[in-house]
Amino acid sequence: MFVHIWRMKGRKKKAEEYEKFGRQVTLPALKKIDGCLDAHFVKVFEARKPEYLWLVFWRNKEALEAARTNSSWRDQIKRFEAGKFYKTIPLELVCESLGSFGGASVDKLRKAVGAGKSGKVVKPEKTESSEKTVAADRAEIQSEEGPAKSFTPPTAEGE
C-alpha cells in the first residue's frame, strides 16, 4: 500500500473556502478514482497559520501513477491552483506503508490488494492466529508505552 502525502500552508483569507473545497470536491473525487483506498484531509491543530495535510492511501504505486493521469485528478489540480489556496508550493511525498496497528498485517493487506487487481479490495479474513498476532502486538506495544488507548478512526460520514 502506498500513501501520498501533501503538506500545504494555506492563505488565511482562503482557509474556509479551501476546507469546503477539500471536503465537498476533492474527497468525493478521490473516492471515485480506481485504486484509492482511503483519504484523510487534516488541518494541523497547533499551526499558527492555516496548514493542511492530505493522506491518500493507494492500493499500490501503479494505482497512484495511474491516478495521476486520470482526468478527475488533473481537474482537481487545476481547480486547486485556480483557487489560489496555498501560500507556498505544497510539499509532496510518496511513501510505502510498512505496517499499521489497524488489525490487518501489511502482508495480508498486500495479499488482499493483489487479489483485487480488478479494482475491488478484498478484506483479509480474520483468523484465530491473526487475532492472536494482533493481540500479541498490542500487548507488546502496551508494555513498551504504558496502557493502550482506545482509537476509533474517523469515517467519511462522521464529518
C-alpha positions as CSV (number, residue, x, y, z in Angstrom):
1,M,0.0,0.0,0.0
2,F,1.3,3.5,-0.8
3,V,0.5,6.8,0.9
4,H,0.6,10.0,-1.0
5,I,1.1,12.9,1.5
6,W,0.7,16.6,0.7
7,R,1.6,19.3,3.2
8,M,0.2,22.7,2.4
9,K,0.5,26.1,4.0
10,G,-2.7,28.0,3.1
11,R,-3.7,31.6,2.9
12,K,-5.7,32.8,5.9
13,K,-8.3,34.6,3.8
14,K,-8.9,31.4,1.8
15,A,-8.9,28.9,4.6
16,E,-12.6,28.4,5.0
17,E,-13.1,28.2,1.2
18,Y,-10.3,25.7,0.9
19,E,-11.7,23.5,3.7
20,K,-15.0,23.5,1.9
21,F,-13.3,22.6,-1.4
22,G,-11.4,19.8,0.2
23,R,-14.5,18.2,1.9
24,Q,-17.0,18.8,-0.9
25,V,-14.9,18.5,-4.1
26,T,-11.6,16.7,-3.6
27,L,-12.6,13.9,-1.2
28,P,-15.6,12.8,-3.3
29,A,-13.4,12.9,-6.5
30,L,-10.7,10.8,-4.9
31,K,-13.2,8.3,-3.7
32,K,-14.2,7.6,-7.4
33,I,-10.6,7.0,-8.6
34,D,-9.8,3.3,-9.0
35,G,-7.1,2.2,-6.6
36,C,-7.8,4.9,-4.0
37,L,-8.4,3.1,-0.7
38,D,-8.9,6.0,1.7
39,A,-8.1,9.7,2.0
40,H,-7.8,12.0,5.1
41,F,-8.0,15.8,4.9
42,V,-6.3,17.1,8.0
43,K,-5.9,20.5,9.5
44,V,-2.8,21.0,11.6
45,F,-4.2,21.8,15.0
46,E,-1.2,23.7,16.5
47,A,-0.2,25.7,13.4
48,R,-0.4,29.5,13.8
49,K,-1.3,29.9,10.2
50,P,-3.6,27.5,8.2
51,E,-1.7,24.3,7.4
52,Y,-3.1,21.1,6.0
53,L,-2.1,17.6,5.3
54,W,-3.6,15.2,2.8
55,L,-3.0,11.5,3.4
56,V,-4.3,9.5,0.4
57,F,-3.9,5.7,0.6
58,W,-3.4,3.8,-2.7
59,R,-3.6,0.1,-3.5
60,N,-0.1,0.2,-4.9
61,K,2.3,2.5,-6.6
62,E,0.8,1.6,-10.0
63,A,-2.6,2.8,-8.9
64,L,-1.1,6.1,-7.7
65,E,0.7,6.6,-11.0
66,A,-2.5,5.7,-13.0
67,A,-4.4,8.2,-10.9
68,R,-2.0,11.0,-11.8
69,T,-3.1,10.6,-15.4
70,N,-6.8,10.4,-14.5
71,S,-8.8,13.3,-15.9
72,S,-10.5,13.8,-12.5
73,W,-7.1,14.1,-10.8
74,R,-5.9,16.6,-13.3
75,D,-9.1,18.6,-12.9
76,Q,-8.6,18.7,-9.1
77,I,-5.1,20.1,-9.6
78,K,-6.3,22.8,-12.0
79,R,-9.1,23.8,-9.7
80,F,-6.8,23.8,-6.7
81,E,-4.3,26.0,-8.5
82,A,-7.0,28.3,-9.8
83,G,-8.4,28.8,-6.2
84,K,-5.0,30.2,-5.1
85,F,-5.5,28.4,-1.7
86,Y,-1.8,28.0,-0.9
87,K,0.9,30.3,0.2
88,T,3.8,28.2,-0.9
89,I,4.0,25.2,-3.3
90,P,2.8,22.1,-1.3
91,L,5.3,19.5,-0.2
92,E,4.5,16.2,-1.8
93,L,5.7,12.8,-0.5
94,V,5.1,9.3,-1.8
95,C,5.5,6.7,0.9
96,E,5.2,2.9,1.1
97,S,3.3,1.6,4.2
98,L,5.4,-0.9,6.2
99,G,2.8,-1.6,8.9
100,S,-0.1,-0.4,10.9
101,F,-2.0,-1.2,14.1
102,G,-5.4,-1.3,12.4
103,G,-5.8,-5.0,12.9
104,A,-4.6,-6.3,9.5
105,S,-1.0,-7.0,8.8
106,V,0.8,-5.4,5.8
107,D,1.3,-8.9,4.3
108,K,-2.4,-9.7,4.5
109,L,-3.3,-6.3,3.0
110,R,-0.8,-6.9,0.2
111,K,-2.4,-10.3,-0.5
112,A,-5.9,-8.8,-0.4
113,V,-4.8,-5.9,-2.6
114,G,-3.1,-8.3,-5.0
115,A,-6.4,-10.2,-5.2
116,G,-8.2,-7.0,-6.0
117,K,-6.5,-6.1,-9.3
118,S,-9.9,-5.5,-10.8
119,G,-10.2,-2.5,-8.5
120,K,-12.1,-4.3,-5.7
121,V,-10.3,-4.6,-2.4
122,V,-10.8,-7.9,-0.7
123,K,-10.7,-7.7,3.1
124,P,-8.4,-10.2,4.7
125,E,-10.1,-12.9,6.7
126,K,-9.9,-12.8,10.4
127,T,-8.4,-16.0,11.7
128,E,-7.7,-17.1,15.3
129,S,-4.0,-16.9,14.6
130,S,-4.2,-13.3,13.1
131,E,-6.3,-12.2,16.1
132,K,-3.6,-13.7,18.4
133,T,-0.9,-11.9,16.5
134,V,-2.7,-8.6,16.7
135,A,-3.4,-9.1,20.4
136,A,0.3,-10.0,21.0
137,D,1.5,-6.9,19.0
138,R,-0.8,-4.7,21.1
139,A,0.4,-6.3,24.3
140,E,4.0,-5.6,23.3
141,I,3.2,-2.0,22.4
142,Q,1.3,-1.6,25.6
143,S,4.2,-2.9,27.7
144,E,6.6,-0.5,26.0
145,E,4.4,2.6,26.0
146,G,2.1,2.1,29.0
147,P,-1.6,1.5,28.9
148,A,-3.2,1.2,25.4
149,K,-5.6,3.9,24.4
150,S,-8.8,3.2,22.5
151,F,-8.8,4.6,19.0
152,T,-11.7,4.8,16.6
153,P,-10.7,6.0,13.1
154,P,-12.9,8.8,11.6
155,T,-15.4,7.9,8.8
156,A,-16.4,10.0,5.8
157,E,-20.0,10.2,7.3
158,G,-18.6,11.4,10.6
159,E,-17.7,14.9,9.3
